[in-house]
Amino acid sequence: MKTKDTSFSKLESSKLIDDLVPKKEVQEFFKYGNTKMSTFATDYNIRTAKVGKRIFYKYSDILRLFKDNMRQ
């Protein structure tokens, strides 16, 4: 039986060098607009890297965001 590819696995497969994910992939995953993405990193303490005009987010920081907000 085949399983559907979830958004989370797409985000994970988008990782680049040094655990970085492009802004576009993170934006699609969270369904955030450009305004929210402009403050996303500071609001949630996510490390970023900028190469030219492209912004990348640290995948491990995004995972931490989920772990810190898990309900028990």
Gaussian input, Z-matrix of N, CA and C with variables (Angstrom, degrees):
# hf/3-21g

backbone

0 1
 N
 C     1     B1
 C     2     B2     1     A1
 N     3     B3     2     A2     1     D1
 C     4     B4     3     A3     2     D2
 C     5     B5     4     A4     3     D3
 N     6     B6     5     A5     4     D4
 C     7     B7     6     A6     5     D5
 C     8     B8     7     A7     6     D6
 N     9     B9     8     A8     7     D7
 C    10    B10     9     A9     8     D8
 C    11    B11    10    A10     9     D9
 N    12    B12    11    A11    10    D10
 C    13    B13    12    A12    11    D11
 C    14    B14    13    A13    12    D12
 N    15    B15    14    A14    13    D13
 C    16    B16    15    A15    14    D14
 C    17    B17    16    A16    15    D15
 N    18    B18    17    A17    16    D16
 C    19    B19    18    A18    17    D17
 C    20    B20    19    A19    18    D18
 N    21    B21    20    A20    19    D19
 C    22    B22    21    A21    20    D20
 C    23    B23    22    A22    21    D21
 N    24    B24    23    A23    22    D22
 C    25    B25    24    A24    23    D23
 C    26    B26    25    A25    24    D24
 N    27    B27    26    A26    25    D25
 C    28    B28    27    A27    26    D26
 C    29    B29    28    A28    27    D27
 N    30    B30    29    A29    28    D28
 C    31    B31    30    A30    29    D29
 C    32    B32    31    A31    30    D30
 N    33    B33    32    A32    31    D31
 C    34    B34    33    A33    32    D32
 C    35    B35    34    A34    33    D33
 N    36    B36    35    A35    34    D34
 C    37    B37    36    A36    35    D35
 C    38    B38    37    A37    36    D36
 N    39    B39    38    A38    37    D37
 C    40    B40    39    A39    38    D38
 C    41    B41    40    A40    39    D39
 N    42    B42    41    A41    40    D40
 C    43    B43    42    A42    41    D41
 C    44    B44    43    A43    42    D42
 N    45    B45    44    A44    43    D43
 C    46    B46    45    A45    44    D44
 C    47    B47    46    A46    45    D45
 N    48    B48    47    A47    46    D46
 C    49    B49    48    A48    47    D47
 C    50    B50    49    A49    48    D48
 N    51    B51    50    A50    49    D49
 C    52    B52    51    A51    50    D50
 C    53    B53    52    A52    51    D51
 N    54    B54    53    A53    52    D52
 C    55    B55    54    A54    53    D53
 C    56    B56    55    A55    54    D54
 N    57    B57    56    A56    55    D55
 C    58    B58    57    A57    56    D56
 C    59    B59    58    A58    57    D57
 N    60    B60    59    A59    58    D58
 C    61    B61    60    A60    59    D59
 C    62    B62    61    A61    60    D60
 N    63    B63    62    A62    61    D61
 C    64    B64    63    A63    62    D62
 C    65    B65    64    A64    63    D63
 N    66    B66    65    A65    64    D64
 C    67    B67    66    A66    65    D65
 C    68    B68    67    A67    66    D66
 N    69    B69    68    A68    67    D67
 C    70    B70    69    A69    68    D68
 C    71    B71    70    A70    69    D69
 N    72    B72    71    A71    70    D70
 C    73    B73    72    A72    71    D71
 C    74    B74    73    A73    72    D72
 N    75    B75    74    A74    73    D73
 C    76    B76    75    A75    74    D74
 C    77    B77    76    A76    75    D75
 N    78    B78    77    A77    76    D76
 C    79    B79    78    A78    77    D77
 C    80    B80    79    A79    78    D78
 N    81    B81    80    A80    79    D79
 C    82    B82    81    A81    80    D80
 C    83    B83    82    A82    81    D81
 N    84    B84    83    A83    82    D82
 C    85    B85    84    A84    83    D83
 C    86    B86    85    A85    84    D84
 N    87    B87    86    A86    85    D85
 C    88    B88    87    A87    86    D86
 C    89    B89    88    A88    87    D87
 N    90    B90    89    A89    88    D88
 C    91    B91    90    A90    89    D89
 C    92    B92    91    A91    90    D90
 N    93    B93    92    A92    91    D91
 C    94    B94    93    A93    92    D92
 C    95    B95    94    A94    93    D93
 N    96    B96    95    A95    94    D94
 C    97    B97    96    A96    95    D95
 C    98    B98    97    A97    96    D96
 N    99    B99    98    A98    97    D97
 C   100   B100    99    A99    98    D98
 C   101   B101   100   A100    99    D99
 N   102   B102   101   A101   100   D100
 C   103   B103   102   A102   101   D101
 C   104   B104   103   A103   102   D102
 N   105   B105   104   A104   103   D103
 C   106   B106   105   A105   104   D104
 C   107   B107   106   A106   105   D105
 N   108   B108   107   A107   106   D106
 C   109   B109   108   A108   107   D107
 C   110   B110   109   A109   108   D108
 N   111   B111   110   A110   109   D109
 C   112   B112   111   A111   110   D110
 C   113   B113   112   A112   111   D111
 N   114   B114   113   A113   112   D112
 C   115   B115   114   A114   113   D113
 C   116   B116   115   A115   114   D114
 N   117   B117   116   A116   115   D115
 C   118   B118   117   A117   116   D116
 C   119   B119   118   A118   117   D117
 N   120   B120   119   A119   118   D118
 C   121   B121   120   A120   119   D119
 C   122   B122   121   A121   120   D120
 N   123   B123   122   A122   121   D121
 C   124   B124   123   A123   122   D122
 C   125   B125   124   A124   123   D123
 N   126   B126   125   A125   124   D124
 C   127   B127   126   A126   125   D125
 C   128   B128   127   A127   126   D126
 N   129   B129   128   A128   127   D127
 C   130   B130   129   A129   128   D128
 C   131   B131   130   A130   129   D129
 N   132   B132   131   A131   130   D130
 C   133   B133   132   A132   131   D131
 C   134   B134   133   A133   132   D132
 N   135   B135   134   A134   133   D133
 C   136   B136   135   A135   134   D134
 C   137   B137   136   A136   135   D135
 N   138   B138   137   A137   136   D136
 C   139   B139   138   A138   137   D137
 C   140   B140   139   A139   138   D138
 N   141   B141   140   A140   139   D139
 C   142   B142   141   A141   140   D140
 C   143   B143   142   A142   141   D141
 N   144   B144   143   A143   142   D142
 C   145   B145   144   A144   143   D143
 C   146   B146   145   A145   144   D144
 N   147   B147   146   A146   145   D145
 C   148   B148   147   A147   146   D146
 C   149   B149   148   A148   147   D147
 N   150   B150   149   A149   148   D148
 C   151   B151   150   A150   149   D149
 C   152   B152   151   A151   150   D150
 N   153   B153   152   A152   151   D151
 C   154   B154   153   A153   152   D152
 C   155   B155   154   A154   153   D153
 N   156   B156   155   A155   154   D154
 C   157   B157   156   A156   155   D155
 C   158   B158   157   A157   156   D156
 N   159   B159   158   A158   157   D157
 C   160   B160   159   A159   158   D158
 C   161   B161   160   A160   159   D159
 N   162   B162   161   A161   160   D160
 C   163   B163   162   A162   161   D161
 C   164   B164   163   A163   162   D162
 N   165   B165   164   A164   163   D163
 C   166   B166   165   A165   164   D164
 C   167   B167   166   A166   165   D165
 N   168   B168   167   A167   166   D166
 C   169   B169   168   A168   167   D167
 C   170   B170   169   A169   168   D168
 N   171   B171   170   A170   169   D169
 C   172   B172   171   A171   170   D170
 C   173   B173   172   A172   171   D171
 N   174   B174   173   A173   172   D172
 C   175   B175   174   A174   173   D173
 C   176   B176   175   A175   174   D174
 N   177   B177   176   A176   175   D175
 C   178   B178   177   A177   176   D176
 C   179   B179   178   A178   177   D177
 N   180   B180   179   A179   178   D178
 C   181   B181   180   A180   179   D179
 C   182   B182   181   A181   180   D180
 N   183   B183   182   A182   181   D181
 C   184   B184   183   A183   182   D182
 C   185   B185   184   A184   183   D183
 N   186   B186   185   A185   184   D184
 C   187   B187   186   A186   185   D185
 C   188   B188   187   A187   186   D186
 N   189   B189   188   A188   187   D187
 C   190   B190   189   A189   188   D188
 C   191   B191   190   A190   189   D189
 N   192   B192   191   A191   190   D190
 C   193   B193   192   A192   191   D191
 C   194   B194   193   A193   192   D192
 N   195   B195   194   A194   193   D193
 C   196   B196   195   A195   194   D194
 C   197   B197   196   A196   195   D195
 N   198   B198   197   A197   196   D196
 C   199   B199   198   A198   197   D197
 C   200   B200   199   A199   198   D198
 N   201   B201   200   A200   199   D199
 C   202   B202   201   A201   200   D200
 C   203   B203   202   A202   201   D201
 N   204   B204   203   A203   202   D202
 C   205   B205   204   A204   203   D203
 C   206   B206   205   A205   204   D204
 N   207   B207   206   A206   205   D205
 C   208   B208   207   A207   206   D206
 C   209   B209   208   A208   207   D207
 N   210   B210   209   A209   208   D208
 C   211   B211   210   A210   209   D209
 C   212   B212   211   A211   210   D210
 N   213   B213   212   A212   211   D211
 C   214   B214   213   A213   212   D212
 C   215   B215   214   A214   213   D213

   B1=1.4359
   B2=1.5234
   B3=1.3160
   B4=1.4518
   B5=1.5226
   B6=1.3267
   B7=1.4588
   B8=1.5159
   B9=1.3117
   B10=1.4573
   B11=1.5168
   B12=1.3244
   B13=1.4542
   B14=1.5204
   B15=1.3136
   B16=1.4594
   B17=1.5218
   B18=1.3102
   B19=1.4594
   B20=1.5191
   B21=1.3321
   B22=1.4607
   B23=1.5193
   B24=1.3270
   B25=1.4616
   B26=1.5241
   B27=1.3214
   B28=1.4656
   B29=1.5218
   B30=1.3209
   B31=1.4575
   B32=1.5196
   B33=1.3268
   B34=1.4641
   B35=1.5237
   B36=1.3125
   B37=1.4617
   B38=1.5249
   B39=1.3317
   B40=1.4618
   B41=1.5224
   B42=1.3298
   B43=1.4645
   B44=1.5226
   B45=1.3101
   B46=1.4467
   B47=1.5199
   B48=1.2803
   B49=1.4567
   B50=1.5244
   B51=1.3116
   B52=1.4692
   B53=1.5272
   B54=1.3349
   B55=1.4575
   B56=1.5316
   B57=1.3220
   B58=1.4589
   B59=1.5262
   B60=1.3296
   B61=1.4661
   B62=1.5278
   B63=1.3371
   B64=1.4718
   B65=1.5306
   B66=1.3156
   B67=1.4665
   B68=1.5277
   B69=1.3054
   B70=1.4690
   B71=1.5316
   B72=1.3295
   B73=1.4616
   B74=1.5270
   B75=1.3252
   B76=1.4661
   B77=1.5231
   B78=1.3107
   B79=1.4652
   B80=1.5268
   B81=1.3228
   B82=1.4716
   B83=1.5247
   B84=1.3267
   B85=1.4595
   B86=1.5235
   B87=1.3316
   B88=1.4624
   B89=1.5316
   B90=1.3180
   B91=1.4688
   B92=1.5333
   B93=1.3321
   B94=1.4570
   B95=1.5231
   B96=1.3106
   B97=1.4583
   B98=1.5216
   B99=1.3181
   B100=1.4660
   B101=1.5222
   B102=1.3236
   B103=1.4588
   B104=1.5289
   B105=1.3189
   B106=1.4713
   B107=1.5230
   B108=1.3205
   B109=1.4688
   B110=1.5248
   B111=1.3201
   B112=1.4598
   B113=1.5279
   B114=1.3347
   B115=1.4687
   B116=1.5294
   B117=1.3153
   B118=1.4665
   B119=1.5288
   B120=1.3159
   B121=1.4659
   B122=1.5255
   B123=1.3253
   B124=1.4704
   B125=1.5233
   B126=1.3284
   B127=1.4662
   B128=1.5234
   B129=1.3280
   B130=1.4636
   B131=1.5204
   B132=1.3284
   B133=1.4584
   B134=1.5375
   B135=1.3309
   B136=1.4546
   B137=1.5267
   B138=1.3333
   B139=1.4667
   B140=1.5261
   B141=1.3230
   B142=1.4564
   B143=1.5244
   B144=1.3242
   B145=1.4657
   B146=1.5193
   B147=1.3146
   B148=1.4529
   B149=1.5185
   B150=1.3320
   B151=1.4544
   B152=1.5242
   B153=1.2984
   B154=1.4560
   B155=1.5146
   B156=1.3287
   B157=1.4623
   B158=1.5198
   B159=1.3246
   B160=1.4699
   B161=1.5168
   B162=1.3341
   B163=1.4630
   B164=1.5191
   B165=1.3269
   B166=1.4555
   B167=1.5214
   B168=1.3305
   B169=1.4607
   B170=1.5169
   B171=1.3181
   B172=1.4642
   B173=1.5333
   B174=1.3215
   B175=1.4617
   B176=1.5255
   B177=1.3133
   B178=1.4712
   B179=1.5333
   B180=1.3329
   B181=1.4671
   B182=1.5233
   B183=1.3312
   B184=1.4645
   B185=1.5269
   B186=1.3267
   B187=1.4712
   B188=1.5213
   B189=1.3266
   B190=1.4705
   B191=1.5234
   B192=1.3253
   B193=1.4594
   B194=1.5269
   B195=1.3301
   B196=1.4620
   B197=1.5260
   B198=1.3205
   B199=1.4652
   B200=1.5287
   B201=1.3315
   B202=1.4693
   B203=1.5194
   B204=1.3158
   B205=1.4630
   B206=1.5283
   B207=1.3214
   B208=1.4768
   B209=1.5185
   B210=1.3012
   B211=1.4683
   B212=1.5060
   B213=1.3024
   B214=1.4553
   B215=1.4847
   A1=109.12
   A2=116.62
   A3=121.32
   A4=110.26
   A5=115.31
   A6=119.58
   A7=108.37
   A8=115.44
   A9=120.18
   A10=109.91
   A11=115.94
   A12=121.82
   A13=108.38
   A14=117.75
   A15=121.19
   A16=110.82
   A17=116.31
   A18=121.59
   A19=110.72
   A20=115.79
   A21=119.42
   A22=110.95
   A23=118.06
   A24=119.85
   A25=110.11
   A26=117.89
   A27=120.56
   A28=110.27
   A29=116.12
   A30=120.55
   A31=109.91
   A32=116.04
   A33=120.27
   A34=111.17
   A35=117.46
   A36=120.43
   A37=111.99
   A38=117.40
   A39=121.40
   A40=112.49
   A41=116.88
   A42=120.07
   A43=110.42
   A44=115.48
   A45=121.72
   A46=108.73
   A47=116.46
   A48=122.28
   A49=110.77
   A50=115.85
   A51=123.07
   A52=113.00
   A53=115.94
   A54=119.63
   A55=113.71
   A56=117.75
   A57=121.96
   A58=111.33
   A59=116.16
   A60=122.78
   A61=107.77
   A62=117.90
   A63=119.81
   A64=112.41
   A65=115.78
   A66=122.57
   A67=111.38
   A68=116.79
   A69=120.78
   A70=111.45
   A71=117.51
   A72=121.33
   A73=111.18
   A74=116.88
   A75=121.36
   A76=109.76
   A77=116.51
   A78=121.89
   A79=110.74
   A80=117.44
   A81=120.77
   A82=111.29
   A83=117.08
   A84=121.35
   A85=111.25
   A86=117.09
   A87=121.54
   A88=112.86
   A89=116.36
   A90=121.86
   A91=110.89
   A92=114.40
   A93=121.74
   A94=109.38
   A95=115.78
   A96=121.65
   A97=110.12
   A98=115.38
   A99=120.61
   A100=112.36
   A101=117.73
   A102=120.86
   A103=110.82
   A104=117.59
   A105=120.79
   A106=110.80
   A107=117.14
   A108=119.80
   A109=111.46
   A110=117.22
   A111=119.33
   A112=111.81
   A113=117.61
   A114=120.33
   A115=113.32
   A116=117.13
   A117=122.50
   A118=112.41
   A119=117.51
   A120=121.51
   A121=111.91
   A122=117.27
   A123=119.00
   A124=111.69
   A125=117.43
   A126=120.46
   A127=111.95
   A128=117.26
   A129=121.42
   A130=113.84
   A131=117.18
   A132=122.60
   A133=111.76
   A134=115.61
   A135=122.82
   A136=107.88
   A137=116.44
   A138=120.11
   A139=109.96
   A140=115.13
   A141=120.92
   A142=110.93
   A143=113.89
   A144=121.52
   A145=106.02
   A146=116.49
   A147=120.47
   A148=108.76
   A149=115.44
   A150=121.53
   A151=106.27
   A152=116.16
   A153=119.90
   A154=108.63
   A155=116.91
   A156=120.94
   A157=112.23
   A158=117.18
   A159=120.59
   A160=111.02
   A161=116.21
   A162=122.44
   A163=108.42
   A164=115.83
   A165=122.85
   A166=109.00
   A167=116.10
   A168=122.10
   A169=109.83
   A170=116.28
   A171=122.29
   A172=109.04
   A173=116.47
   A174=122.74
   A175=111.49
   A176=117.80
   A177=120.85
   A178=111.13
   A179=117.75
   A180=120.75
   A181=111.10
   A182=116.83
   A183=120.47
   A184=109.69
   A185=117.42
   A186=120.75
   A187=110.90
   A188=116.29
   A189=121.28
   A190=110.11
   A191=116.86
   A192=121.74
   A193=110.71
   A194=117.03
   A195=120.90
   A196=111.48
   A197=116.81
   A198=120.77
   A199=111.51
   A200=115.72
   A201=119.83
   A202=112.92
   A203=117.12
   A204=120.89
   A205=113.39
   A206=116.44
   A207=120.90
   A208=109.60
   A209=115.63
   A210=121.11
   A211=108.50
   A212=115.23
   A213=118.45
   A214=112.97
   D1=128.81
   D2=179.33
   D3=-84.88
   D4=144.61
   D5=175.46
   D6=-108.70
   D7=150.86
   D8=178.83
   D9=-72.86
   D10=145.69
   D11=175.76
   D12=-74.33
   D13=116.63
   D14=-177.47
   D15=-82.30
   D16=163.94
   D17=178.14
   D18=-60.87
   D19=-37.64
   D20=-177.64
   D21=-64.65
   D22=-41.65
   D23=179.57
   D24=-69.12
   D25=-31.25
   D26=175.55
   D27=-65.34
   D28=-40.94
   D29=177.85
   D30=-62.91
   D31=-43.86
   D32=-179.94
   D33=-64.35
   D34=-40.03
   D35=-178.81
   D36=-72.95
   D37=-12.68
   D38=179.17
   D39=-85.16
   D40=-2.22
   D41=-179.21
   D42=-58.90
   D43=138.19
   D44=177.29
   D45=-110.69
   D46=-157.50
   D47=178.97
   D48=-56.73
   D49=138.21
   D50=175.55
   D51=57.61
   D52=40.34
   D53=169.98
   D54=65.72
   D55=34.41
   D56=-177.69
   D57=-107.80
   D58=143.36
   D59=179.74
   D60=-122.61
   D61=134.35
   D62=178.79
   D63=-62.83
   D64=148.59
   D65=-179.36
   D66=-53.96
   D67=-42.94
   D68=-176.82
   D69=-58.48
   D70=-41.01
   D71=179.86
   D72=-67.24
   D73=-41.87
   D74=178.56
   D75=-65.47
   D76=-42.09
   D77=-180.00
   D78=-62.20
   D79=-42.84
   D80=178.38
   D81=-67.37
   D82=-39.13
   D83=-178.98
   D84=-61.62
   D85=-47.76
   D86=-178.03
   D87=-85.34
   D88=-9.05
   D89=-176.52
   D90=57.27
   D91=45.24
   D92=178.49
   D93=-98.60
   D94=150.46
   D95=174.67
   D96=-87.69
   D97=179.97
   D98=-178.63
   D99=-63.46
   D100=-35.21
   D101=-179.14
   D102=-64.52
   D103=-47.65
   D104=179.66
   D105=-66.05
   D106=-37.06
   D107=-179.36
   D108=-66.57
   D109=-25.80
   D110=179.78
   D111=-67.91
   D112=-24.22
   D113=179.00
   D114=-113.66
   D115=0.98
   D116=-175.60
   D117=-54.86
   D118=-49.94
   D119=-175.43
   D120=-63.47
   D121=-42.67
   D122=-179.34
   D123=-74.77
   D124=-36.77
   D125=179.70
   D126=-62.54
   D127=-38.04
   D128=-173.63
   D129=-114.14
   D130=11.55
   D131=177.26
   D132=55.74
   D133=51.96
   D134=179.54
   D135=-102.70
   D136=126.85
   D137=178.27
   D138=-73.39
   D139=144.96
   D140=-178.95
   D141=-129.09
   D142=161.53
   D143=171.42
   D144=-134.28
   D145=140.41
   D146=179.92
   D147=-120.70
   D148=127.77
   D149=177.30
   D150=-125.40
   D151=109.34
   D152=-173.69
   D153=64.03
   D154=-123.84
   D155=178.29
   D156=-96.37
   D157=-3.21
   D158=-176.47
   D159=-89.11
   D160=140.30
   D161=178.46
   D162=-114.80
   D163=136.53
   D164=178.50
   D165=-122.83
   D166=143.85
   D167=-179.34
   D168=-112.29
   D169=145.55
   D170=-179.65
   D171=-73.85
   D172=118.68
   D173=-176.76
   D174=-61.19
   D175=-41.30
   D176=-178.61
   D177=-64.33
   D178=-30.72
   D179=176.32
   D180=-69.96
   D181=-35.57
   D182=177.26
   D183=-67.55
   D184=-40.34
   D185=175.98
   D186=-61.73
   D187=-41.33
   D188=178.59
   D189=-60.70
   D190=-38.76
   D191=177.75
   D192=-56.92
   D193=-42.98
   D194=177.69
   D195=-67.49
   D196=-45.38
   D197=-178.01
   D198=-63.01
   D199=-39.78
   D200=179.91
   D201=-68.66
   D202=-21.49
   D203=-177.22
   D204=-109.65
   D205=15.80
   D206=178.40
   D207=-72.73
   D208=137.95
   D209=174.58
   D210=-93.72
   D211=147.86
   D212=-179.12
   D213=-108.66

